[in-house]
Amino acid sequence: MKFSIFFKKYWLLFLIIFLAFILRVYRIEELFYFTYDESVPAFVGRRLVLFHHIPLIGGVTPFGVHLAPYFYLLSAILLGLGGLNPVIWGWAGAVLAMVTTLMVYLVGREIKDKKLGMVAAGLWSFSYLANVYDRHFWALYWGPLLSVIAIYSLLKIIKGKEKFVYLIAISLAFGIHADLSNYTILILAVISWVVFKIKIQKSTFIAIGIIILSFLPLLIFDLKHDFANIKPGISHFTESKGDGGSFSLNLLVDNTLIFPRTFVRLLYPFGFNEISLDYTYCLNYIKDRDQTVPIVFVLIALIILIGFIYKSLKEKNNGLKIIALLILIYFVGICIYGLVLHNPVYEHYITGLFPVFLMIAALIIYKLPIKILVLIFSIFIFLNVSKFWVTENSMGLKVKKEAINYTLEQVKDREFSLDSLSTCWKYNGYRYLFSVFGKDPAKSYVDPTLAYLYEDKPVAGKHPEIVAAFVVDDINPETEEFYKRLELLKLHSISSQKFGRIEVLILDNKTGWFDETN
């Protein structure tokens, strides 16, 4: 009886959370993204599952220093449950997206009321861009969930509910070792303690201890390996010359506009119908994608964000202040990383702000008359959900499995090596997928960086008589060097077939020409 009453009261929230899951598993294998960034934790997970090798270090940062292995360990557990098929990560991402949706609701309810929470949760559930990033289970996946956990916990702590100190501590102990961008949330917690004059108690010291202890695997690794992890970081900052610290106004503008542009893209799916272009690191595609967002919308979003920050910092609403502080911390972090340290900045670096932006959008519309609110919401749902009817991943997991099956049919029981030709998608995760869905190649183009993870498969000295080359002729015109190499490969091709944007060339290497030209 109590559950029946509870369900009747929150049926709409249950529906929103359920639909968040359904939308994120729709065409899951077809749209699933798996490249080099995913293949590293996949190989680490395979190594743990099959050979019981427990890692002490996790992902590497742009500064050459590795983080602790908690994300890798979680990924490995999931891989083990999924029979090493990485699509299990997509299912896990969808399940966690339900948690994120619930937390967005709770944050909105804590800031204002249940209605705000429901509207914000609905925006998160149906947003195409949020959906796309929730499907990508990698180190930067955790930003949205961690940010809403932190905001909710801080609001509870400010109200005197001390036990939430442990929740934020545990989430931070995991989060800061998933990706460096999550340090923004740690900084938010520290600043909040000062701004909101949170009392320092025994639980505070325990929380600090939990976070400090999270570095223990890294300390053990460094002690065992003559500080091999920390040395690259020291070298990076002591030997980096950069360009003398020159200031670039254009770069400042570009870094600033990432924020309002992402705000707009969360509400309306401007961009291409190719999901891989939402994840790409290739600057030419990012530039083309960004140009699809009308500048007038970007400027309106910029005004909204500036106005929100200014107003929120003056108001007494602690939730709005925390959100404004988080945006400012992210902005300062992006400026330091992009302007001072001269690194490229990407949209996925600010995933922790995605639910925050949608919360701001919810604040704008949730007090509208119900009929207008329903109309706006209906248009939003149609525009975002209909995008999935036309969206493709021409290099998705389904396509790659088809390409691998074709390769195995061609090589049969013969030894073969694996090569890849592309500018933007050369490192496309093929090597791991061959290990899981087919058989290991005798040699491959990623062996110099991944061979230490194979464990059971020594790398051949030379390429065998058969070479399988996976070619992605990029959406934009390729380089002259690319076409010259492609011409050479096709000269030795004995069979070929295209799957999505991936063309598989089976090459005859009986003369050993591949070793001579590679």
Backbone torsions as a table, in degrees:
resi	resn	phi	psi	omega
1	MET	NA	-44.9	-179.7
2	LYS	-62.8	-39.9	178.9
3	PHE	-65.9	-38.1	179.1
4	SER	-61.0	-43.1	178.3
5	ILE	-65.8	-42.6	179.6
6	PHE	-62.2	-42.8	-178.8
7	PHE	-65.5	-41.9	179.1
8	LYS	-62.0	-33.7	-177.8
9	LYS	-74.3	-35.5	-174.0
10	TYR	-119.6	25.9	-176.6
11	TRP	-59.6	-37.1	-178.7
12	LEU	-66.9	-39.5	177.6
13	LEU	-64.7	-43.1	177.0
14	PHE	-58.4	-41.6	-179.6
15	LEU	-64.8	-43.9	179.4
16	ILE	-61.7	-44.0	179.9
17	ILE	-65.6	-42.0	178.7
18	PHE	-62.8	-43.7	-179.9
19	LEU	-67.6	-31.2	175.3
20	ALA	-59.6	-41.2	177.7
21	PHE	-66.9	-48.4	-177.6
22	ILE	-59.8	-43.8	-178.6
23	LEU	-65.3	-26.8	-177.2
24	ARG	-90.3	-10.5	174.0
25	VAL	-108.3	-2.1	177.0
26	TYR	-63.1	124.8	-178.4
27	ARG	53.2	44.0	-168.5
28	ILE	-62.2	-46.4	-178.0
29	GLU	-72.0	-35.7	-179.4
30	GLU	-65.0	-40.3	-176.3
31	LEU	-97.0	-3.0	-176.4
32	PHE	-66.2	133.1	-175.4
33	TYR	-104.1	125.6	-178.6
34	PHE	-144.3	113.0	179.3
35	THR	-132.4	-158.7	-176.8
36	TYR	-60.3	-41.8	-178.4
37	ASP	-59.3	-31.5	178.1
38	GLU	-86.2	-28.0	-176.2
39	SER	-70.9	-27.3	179.1
40	VAL	-64.4	-56.2	176.5
41	PRO	-63.7	-26.2	177.8
42	ALA	-66.9	-44.5	177.7
43	PHE	-66.4	-38.0	176.4
44	VAL	-62.5	-42.0	178.3
45	GLY	-65.5	-42.4	177.6
46	ARG	-61.2	-40.5	179.4
47	ARG	-63.3	-38.7	179.2
48	LEU	-71.4	-45.3	-176.4
49	VAL	-66.1	-45.5	-174.3
50	LEU	-88.3	-32.8	-172.5
51	PHE	-121.8	5.0	172.9
52	HIS	57.3	35.7	176.5
53	HIS	-93.3	112.6	-178.8
54	ILE	-91.3	119.8	-177.7
55	PRO	-77.0	149.2	174.4
56	LEU	-101.8	-14.4	179.3
57	ILE	-126.5	154.0	179.6
58	GLY	-112.2	-138.6	-176.3
59	GLY	-66.4	153.0	-179.6
60	VAL	-94.0	143.9	179.3
61	THR	-91.8	167.8	176.3
62	PRO	-60.6	-13.5	-178.8
63	PHE	-97.4	7.0	175.9
64	GLY	85.8	-1.8	-179.7
65	VAL	-96.9	134.3	178.4
66	HIS	-85.4	151.0	174.6
67	LEU	-92.5	172.8	177.3
68	ALA	-69.1	159.4	-166.3
69	PRO	-89.9	18.5	-171.8
70	TYR	-62.5	-41.5	177.8
71	PHE	-64.9	-40.3	177.5
72	TYR	-62.7	-40.3	180.0
73	LEU	-65.7	-42.9	176.9
74	LEU	-62.7	-44.2	178.5
75	SER	-59.8	-39.4	-179.7
76	ALA	-65.7	-42.6	178.7
77	ILE	-59.9	-44.6	179.4
78	LEU	-64.4	-42.2	178.1
79	LEU	-60.2	-41.9	178.0
80	GLY	-60.0	-41.8	178.5
81	LEU	-67.5	-28.9	-177.4
82	GLY	-97.4	15.1	179.5
83	GLY	63.5	31.5	179.4
84	LEU	70.9	2.3	176.2
85	ASN	-77.3	118.2	-174.4
86	PRO	-66.3	-11.4	179.6
87	VAL	-63.3	-18.8	175.8
88	ILE	-59.2	-28.8	177.4
89	TRP	-65.6	-34.9	177.2
90	GLY	-64.2	-41.0	176.9
91	TRP	-65.8	-42.1	178.3
92	ALA	-63.0	-40.5	177.9
93	GLY	-61.2	-37.9	178.9
94	ALA	-67.7	-39.2	177.9
95	VAL	-64.5	-45.7	179.3
96	LEU	-66.0	-29.1	176.9
97	ALA	-63.5	-31.3	175.1
98	MET	-63.8	-39.9	178.2
99	VAL	-65.6	-43.2	178.5
100	THR	-60.2	-43.3	179.7
101	THR	-60.6	-43.8	177.4
102	LEU	-61.9	-43.2	-179.0
103	MET	-66.4	-35.5	176.2
104	VAL	-61.2	-43.3	177.0
105	TYR	-59.7	-47.3	-177.1
106	LEU	-64.1	-38.2	177.8
107	VAL	-65.1	-46.0	179.0
108	GLY	-61.2	-40.8	178.0
109	ARG	-64.6	-38.5	-178.9
110	GLU	-70.1	-35.1	-178.7
111	ILE	-73.6	-46.2	-177.8
112	LYS	-128.4	-78.5	-177.4
113	ASP	-161.4	-178.9	-177.3
114	LYS	-62.0	-35.7	-177.8
115	LYS	-63.2	-45.1	177.7
116	LEU	-61.3	-44.2	179.2
117	GLY	-59.0	-41.5	-178.7
118	MET	-67.6	-43.2	179.7
119	VAL	-64.7	-44.9	-179.8
120	ALA	-63.7	-42.4	178.4
121	ALA	-63.1	-39.1	177.4
122	GLY	-63.4	-42.3	177.6
123	LEU	-61.4	-42.7	179.8
124	TRP	-65.6	-42.0	-177.2
125	SER	-61.1	-41.9	-171.9
126	PHE	-99.8	-11.3	-179.2
127	SER	-59.9	125.0	180.0
128	TYR	-60.4	-45.8	-176.8
129	LEU	-66.4	-41.2	175.9
130	ALA	-61.0	-40.5	178.0
131	ASN	-60.9	-46.6	-179.3
132	VAL	-59.1	-45.1	-178.1
133	TYR	-74.4	-28.6	175.7
134	ASP	-69.3	-19.9	177.7
135	ARG	-81.6	-14.7	-174.1
136	HIS	-100.0	92.1	-175.1
137	PHE	-86.2	91.5	179.2
138	TRP	-143.9	-170.0	-172.6
139	ALA	-58.3	-33.3	-177.0
140	LEU	-88.6	3.9	178.5
141	TYR	-61.6	-33.7	-163.7
142	TRP	-79.5	-12.9	-175.6
143	GLY	-51.1	-52.7	-178.3
144	PRO	-60.4	-46.4	-178.3
145	LEU	-65.0	-42.6	-179.1
146	LEU	-65.7	-38.5	-177.8
147	SER	-67.4	-41.8	-179.5
148	VAL	-73.0	-32.7	173.8
149	ILE	-62.2	-43.8	-179.0
150	ALA	-64.4	-45.9	-179.0
151	ILE	-61.9	-46.2	-179.7
152	TYR	-63.3	-44.5	-179.5
153	SER	-63.1	-43.9	-179.6
154	LEU	-62.3	-40.7	178.4
155	LEU	-62.9	-39.0	178.2
156	LYS	-69.6	-40.2	-179.9
157	ILE	-64.2	-40.9	178.1
158	ILE	-59.8	-33.8	179.4
159	LYS	-81.5	1.3	175.5
160	GLY	98.1	5.2	180.0
161	LYS	-87.6	90.4	-169.1
162	GLU	-63.6	-30.2	-174.7
163	LYS	-62.6	-21.9	-180.0
164	PHE	-72.0	-11.9	173.4
165	VAL	-60.8	-37.3	-178.8
166	TYR	-71.3	-36.4	178.3
167	LEU	-63.1	-46.9	-178.8
168	ILE	-69.0	-33.6	179.2
169	ALA	-66.0	-46.2	-179.3
170	ILE	-66.0	-42.1	179.7
171	SER	-65.1	-37.1	178.3
172	LEU	-71.4	-38.4	179.3
173	ALA	-60.2	-34.5	175.2
174	PHE	-79.7	-47.5	-170.7
175	GLY	-63.6	-42.0	-176.7
176	ILE	-69.7	-13.7	177.0
177	HIS	-102.4	1.7	171.9
178	ALA	-87.0	-46.7	178.8
179	ASP	-157.7	147.6	-178.5
180	LEU	-61.9	-28.4	-178.5
181	SER	-60.2	-22.2	-179.5
182	ASN	-75.9	-6.7	172.8
183	TYR	-64.9	-21.1	175.9
184	THR	-59.7	-35.2	-179.0
185	ILE	-73.9	-35.4	174.1
186	LEU	-63.2	-43.2	178.1
187	ILE	-63.2	-39.5	177.3
188	LEU	-58.9	-43.3	-179.7
189	ALA	-62.1	-44.4	-179.2
190	VAL	-63.6	-47.1	-179.6
191	ILE	-63.5	-39.2	-179.4
192	SER	-62.8	-37.0	178.6
193	TRP	-59.6	-35.4	-178.7
194	VAL	-81.1	-50.7	-174.6
195	VAL	-62.0	-43.7	-176.1
196	PHE	-95.2	7.3	175.3
197	LYS	51.6	48.1	179.0
198	ILE	-70.4	132.4	-177.2
199	LYS	-67.8	131.1	177.4
200	ILE	-83.1	117.9	-177.1
201	GLN	-124.8	-175.3	178.4
202	LYS	-57.6	-39.9	-179.7
203	SER	-62.7	-30.5	178.5
204	THR	-65.1	-44.5	179.4
205	PHE	-67.4	-35.6	176.6
206	ILE	-64.6	-41.5	178.3
207	ALA	-61.9	-44.3	177.5
208	ILE	-61.0	-40.6	178.6
209	GLY	-62.5	-40.0	178.2
210	ILE	-61.1	-44.0	-179.2
211	ILE	-67.4	-41.9	178.5
212	ILE	-64.3	-42.1	179.7
213	LEU	-63.8	-23.3	-180.0
214	SER	-64.1	-17.7	179.4
215	PHE	-87.9	-1.0	-175.3
216	LEU	-56.7	-45.3	178.6
217	PRO	-58.0	-35.8	179.3
218	LEU	-68.2	-39.0	177.8
219	LEU	-63.8	-45.3	179.0
220	ILE	-60.9	-43.3	179.3
221	PHE	-60.5	-47.1	-178.1
222	ASP	-65.1	-38.7	178.3
223	LEU	-65.9	-33.8	179.9
224	LYS	-79.2	-24.9	-173.0
225	HIS	-123.7	35.1	174.2
226	ASP	53.3	44.2	176.6
227	PHE	56.8	39.9	-179.0
228	ALA	-67.7	-20.7	-179.2
229	ASN	-83.8	-43.6	-174.6
230	ILE	-78.1	-26.6	-176.6
231	LYS	-59.7	-44.4	178.8
232	PRO	-59.5	-35.1	178.9
233	GLY	-66.8	-42.2	177.6
234	ILE	-62.9	-44.2	179.5
235	SER	-62.7	-38.8	-177.9
236	HIS	-58.8	-44.0	-175.1
237	PHE	-86.9	-23.4	179.8
238	THR	-88.7	-26.9	-176.2
239	GLU	-105.9	-13.5	-178.0
240	SER	-65.4	129.4	-177.3
241	LYS	-100.0	-31.1	179.8
242	GLY	56.2	-146.5	179.1
243	ASP	-121.8	30.3	177.2
244	GLY	82.8	10.4	176.7
245	GLY	75.4	26.3	-179.6
246	SER	-66.0	146.1	-178.8
247	PHE	-93.9	136.4	179.0
248	SER	-122.0	114.0	178.9
249	LEU	-65.0	-39.7	-180.0
250	ASN	-62.1	-39.7	179.1
251	LEU	-67.3	-38.6	176.9
252	LEU	-61.5	-43.7	178.8
253	VAL	-63.0	-46.3	-179.8
254	ASP	-60.4	-44.9	-179.8
255	ASN	-66.1	-35.5	179.6
256	THR	-69.4	-41.8	-175.2
257	LEU	-71.6	-13.2	174.7
258	ILE	-57.7	-35.9	-176.3
259	PHE	-68.1	-57.7	179.6
260	PRO	-67.2	-31.8	179.7
261	ARG	-64.8	-41.3	177.9
262	THR	-66.9	-38.4	175.2
263	PHE	-53.3	-49.3	-179.0
264	VAL	-64.1	-44.7	-177.1
265	ARG	-66.0	-25.8	175.5
266	LEU	-70.1	-26.6	-178.5
267	LEU	-92.8	-36.8	178.0
268	TYR	-136.3	128.7	-171.9
269	PRO	-76.5	62.7	171.6
270	PHE	-61.4	149.6	179.0
271	GLY	128.4	-162.4	-176.3
272	PHE	-94.6	170.5	177.0
273	ASN	-96.1	23.9	179.1
274	GLU	-117.6	111.7	-171.3
275	ILE	-64.7	-29.8	-179.1
276	SER	-63.8	-24.1	179.6
277	LEU	-75.9	-14.6	174.2
278	ASP	-79.1	-21.4	-177.9
279	TYR	-103.4	-9.3	-167.5
280	THR	-65.7	151.1	171.9
281	TYR	-96.5	-5.2	-175.4
282	CYS	-74.8	117.8	-171.8
283	LEU	-64.7	-31.0	-179.2
284	ASN	-67.0	-38.0	177.4
285	TYR	-71.6	-37.8	178.7
286	ILE	-62.6	-41.8	178.3
287	LYS	-62.2	-44.8	178.8
288	ASP	-63.2	-41.5	179.5
289	ARG	-64.4	-43.3	-178.7
290	ASP	-64.5	-31.7	-178.9
291	GLN	-71.4	-14.1	176.8
292	THR	-75.8	-14.7	178.9
293	VAL	-89.2	114.6	-178.8
294	PRO	-54.9	132.4	-176.2
295	ILE	-61.2	-30.1	179.9
296	VAL	-64.1	-37.8	177.1
297	PHE	-67.5	-37.6	179.1
298	VAL	-63.9	-43.2	-179.4
299	LEU	-67.0	-38.4	176.7
300	ILE	-62.6	-43.9	179.0
301	ALA	-63.8	-37.9	178.1
302	LEU	-62.6	-43.2	178.5
303	ILE	-63.0	-41.7	179.3
304	ILE	-61.4	-45.5	-178.3
305	LEU	-65.6	-44.1	179.0
306	ILE	-63.4	-44.3	179.0
307	GLY	-63.3	-40.3	179.6
308	PHE	-63.6	-45.4	-178.5
309	ILE	-62.9	-46.9	-178.7
310	TYR	-61.0	-47.2	-177.6
311	LYS	-68.4	-41.7	-175.4
312	SER	-66.6	-37.5	-179.5
313	LEU	-68.5	-20.6	179.5
314	LYS	-93.1	-20.0	-177.7
315	GLU	-79.7	168.0	178.7
316	LYS	-92.1	-5.2	-179.1
317	ASN	-72.0	110.3	-175.7
318	ASN	-64.0	-35.3	-180.0
319	GLY	-62.5	-44.9	178.7
320	LEU	-65.7	-37.4	177.5
321	LYS	-63.1	-42.9	-179.6
322	ILE	-62.9	-42.5	178.3
323	ILE	-62.5	-44.5	179.0
324	ALA	-61.6	-41.6	178.4
325	LEU	-62.8	-40.6	-179.6
326	LEU	-64.0	-41.6	177.8
327	ILE	-61.4	-45.1	-179.7
328	LEU	-63.9	-39.1	179.0
329	ILE	-64.5	-43.9	176.7
330	TYR	-60.8	-42.1	-178.9
331	PHE	-63.0	-45.4	178.3
332	VAL	-62.7	-41.9	179.0
333	GLY	-61.8	-42.6	178.4
334	ILE	-65.2	-39.9	179.1
335	CYS	-64.5	-42.5	179.0
336	ILE	-64.6	-46.6	-177.3
337	TYR	-67.4	-41.7	-176.5
338	GLY	-86.6	-46.2	-174.7
339	LEU	-85.1	-45.3	-175.5
340	VAL	-81.8	-46.0	-177.5
341	LEU	-92.1	-4.0	173.0
342	HIS	59.3	50.3	175.7
343	ASN	-113.6	148.7	175.0
344	PRO	-66.8	146.6	-177.8
345	VAL	-117.5	136.4	-176.9
346	TYR	-123.3	159.2	-179.8
347	GLU	-56.4	-38.5	-175.5
348	HIS	-71.6	-6.2	175.0
349	TYR	-71.9	-18.2	-177.0
350	ILE	-114.3	30.3	179.6
351	THR	-59.9	-27.5	178.2
352	GLY	-61.9	-18.7	178.7
353	LEU	-92.9	-7.9	-177.2
354	PHE	-55.9	-52.8	179.2
355	PRO	-67.1	-26.8	177.4
356	VAL	-66.1	-45.0	178.6
357	PHE	-61.6	-42.4	179.8
358	LEU	-69.5	-29.0	174.5
359	MET	-65.3	-40.8	177.9
360	ILE	-63.8	-42.2	176.9
361	ALA	-61.2	-40.4	178.8
362	ALA	-64.1	-38.3	178.7
363	LEU	-62.0	-30.8	-178.6
364	ILE	-73.6	-36.5	-170.8
365	ILE	-106.3	-15.3	-167.6
366	TYR	-70.5	-18.3	179.7
367	LYS	-93.8	2.0	177.3
368	LEU	-66.5	156.6	174.6
369	PRO	-52.7	143.4	-170.4
370	ILE	-55.5	-39.6	-179.2
371	LYS	-65.1	-41.3	178.9
372	ILE	-68.5	-40.4	178.8
373	LEU	-61.4	-44.5	179.2
374	VAL	-63.6	-40.4	178.9
375	LEU	-62.7	-48.1	179.6
376	ILE	-61.1	-43.1	-178.6
377	PHE	-65.4	-39.6	179.3
378	SER	-63.5	-42.4	177.4
379	ILE	-64.0	-43.1	178.6
380	PHE	-59.5	-46.3	-179.5
381	ILE	-63.6	-45.1	-178.5
382	PHE	-61.4	-47.0	-177.4
383	LEU	-63.8	-38.9	-176.5
384	ASN	-80.8	-44.0	-178.7
385	VAL	-70.0	-38.7	-179.2
386	SER	-64.3	-22.4	177.6
387	LYS	-60.2	-33.9	-178.9
388	PHE	-71.4	-17.9	177.3
389	TRP	-70.8	-26.0	-176.6
390	VAL	-112.9	-8.6	-178.2
391	THR	-72.9	140.7	177.6
392	GLU	-128.2	161.1	165.2
393	ASN	-129.6	93.0	-174.4
394	SER	-71.4	-1.3	173.4
395	MET	-130.8	31.7	-179.0
396	GLY	-74.2	177.0	-176.5
397	LEU	-62.1	-39.3	-180.0
398	LYS	-61.4	-45.1	179.3
399	VAL	-63.5	-42.6	-178.6
400	LYS	-66.3	-37.7	177.1
401	LYS	-64.1	-39.4	177.4
402	GLU	-64.4	-40.8	178.8
403	ALA	-65.3	-39.2	179.2
404	ILE	-67.3	-43.1	178.3
405	ASN	-61.2	-40.7	177.2
406	TYR	-62.2	-43.5	179.8
407	THR	-59.6	-45.8	-178.2
408	LEU	-66.5	-34.4	175.5
409	GLU	-63.9	-35.0	-177.7
410	GLN	-78.2	-41.4	-176.2
411	VAL	-83.7	-20.9	-178.9
412	LYS	54.0	-124.4	-176.1
413	ASP	-97.4	11.8	-178.3
414	ARG	-84.0	152.9	173.6
415	GLU	-68.0	145.7	178.0
416	PHE	-148.1	160.9	173.4
417	SER	-116.4	163.8	-173.9
418	LEU	-119.2	130.5	177.6
419	ASP	-130.7	160.2	179.7
420	SER	-140.2	137.0	178.9
421	LEU	-128.2	114.6	177.2
422	SER	-176.7	155.3	176.5
423	THR	-86.7	-49.1	-176.2
424	CYS	-93.7	-25.9	-175.6
425	TRP	-125.7	38.5	176.0
426	LYS	-66.3	-44.9	-178.7
427	TYR	-93.2	83.4	-166.5
428	ASN	-111.7	17.4	174.1
429	GLY	78.8	10.5	-175.0
430	TYR	-62.1	-40.1	-171.3
431	ARG	-60.0	-44.6	178.5
432	TYR	-65.5	-41.8	-176.9
433	LEU	-64.4	-32.7	174.3
434	PHE	-64.5	-38.6	179.5
435	SER	-64.1	-34.6	-175.2
436	VAL	-88.6	-43.9	-173.0
437	PHE	-102.1	-7.0	-178.3
438	GLY	-143.0	-115.7	174.8
439	LYS	-143.2	157.8	-175.8
440	ASP	-71.2	133.6	171.4
441	PRO	-70.1	152.8	179.9
442	ALA	-67.4	-27.5	-177.4
443	LYS	-156.7	149.3	178.6
444	SER	-149.7	166.9	-175.4
445	TYR	-72.3	-15.8	-179.6
446	VAL	-101.6	4.6	-178.7
447	ASP	-56.4	-38.6	-178.8
448	PRO	-57.2	-27.8	-178.4
449	THR	-108.3	-19.5	-174.5
450	LEU	-115.9	-10.3	-172.6
451	ALA	-58.4	-30.8	-178.5
452	TYR	-66.2	-13.9	-179.8
453	LEU	-95.6	-8.0	-175.8
454	TYR	-70.0	-36.2	175.9
455	GLU	68.2	-54.1	-172.4
456	ASP	-107.4	4.3	-172.9
457	LYS	-132.8	99.6	176.0
458	PRO	-67.5	147.5	-178.1
459	VAL	-87.1	132.1	179.4
460	ALA	-66.4	151.0	179.5
461	GLY	-72.4	-38.6	-179.9
462	LYS	-125.7	160.5	177.9
463	HIS	-72.0	136.4	178.8
464	PRO	-70.8	-173.3	-174.2
465	GLU	-71.1	-18.6	178.4
466	ILE	-116.9	132.1	175.8
467	VAL	-123.4	129.7	174.5
468	ALA	-102.0	114.8	-179.2
469	ALA	-106.1	124.8	177.3
470	PHE	-100.5	117.7	-173.6
471	VAL	-115.9	128.9	172.5
472	VAL	-116.7	106.5	176.2
473	ASP	-81.1	103.8	-168.6
474	ASP	-57.4	159.3	-176.0
475	ILE	-60.7	-39.2	173.2
476	ASN	-88.2	158.6	178.4
477	PRO	-54.9	139.5	-178.4
478	GLU	-85.5	-179.5	-179.0
479	THR	-81.7	162.3	177.8
480	GLU	-63.0	-37.6	177.9
481	GLU	-61.6	-40.0	178.1
482	PHE	-59.3	-49.0	-176.0
483	TYR	-68.1	-32.1	175.9
484	LYS	-66.0	-43.4	179.0
485	ARG	-66.1	-41.4	178.8
486	LEU	-62.2	-40.5	178.0
487	GLU	-61.2	-40.9	178.5
488	LEU	-65.3	-43.5	179.4
489	LEU	-62.0	-44.5	-178.5
490	LYS	-67.5	-24.9	177.3
491	LEU	-64.5	-30.0	-178.2
492	HIS	-106.4	9.1	-177.3
493	SER	-76.0	134.2	176.6
494	ILE	-106.6	-14.8	172.3
495	SER	-164.3	156.8	179.8
496	SER	-158.5	155.6	175.1
497	GLN	-160.6	148.6	-176.5
498	LYS	-107.9	138.4	177.7
499	PHE	-130.9	110.6	-172.7
500	GLY	60.6	-126.5	176.4
501	ARG	-96.3	4.4	-178.4
502	ILE	-97.9	120.1	174.5
503	GLU	-104.3	125.3	179.0
504	VAL	-97.0	123.4	175.8
505	LEU	-112.1	122.1	174.5
506	ILE	-94.4	117.8	-170.3
507	LEU	-108.3	141.5	175.0
508	ASP	-87.9	118.2	-178.1
509	ASN	-120.3	30.2	-177.6
510	LYS	-62.5	-30.0	-179.5
511	THR	-84.7	-8.4	-179.4
512	GLY	79.1	15.8	-177.3
513	TRP	-60.8	-30.6	-174.6
514	PHE	-65.3	-40.5	177.6
515	ASP	-64.1	-35.8	-177.2
516	GLU	-72.1	-29.0	-175.8
517	THR	-105.3	0.1	-175.2
518	ASN	-98.4	NA	NA
